[in-house]
Amino acid sequence: MQRHTVSGTFQMPQEPKQKQLHRQLSEFANWMQRPKDANEIQKDKQQSVPVAMLPMVF
């Protein structure tokens, strides 16, 4: 994942809905940047597809 640095100032929105959306977005961004644990790493491993699920190719 590429990271982009944006410089400047940020003004918090005044509306409660907008504040909540900004807070949720920042929590999600922090969650995406955390390192994966062992369980998530195993889930990401590629697995072979069973032969019965492959379509016939002619």
Secondary structure, 3 states (H helix, E strand, C coil): CCCCCCCCCCCCCCCHHHHHHHHHHHHHHHHHHCCCCHHHHHHCCCCCCCHHHCCCCC
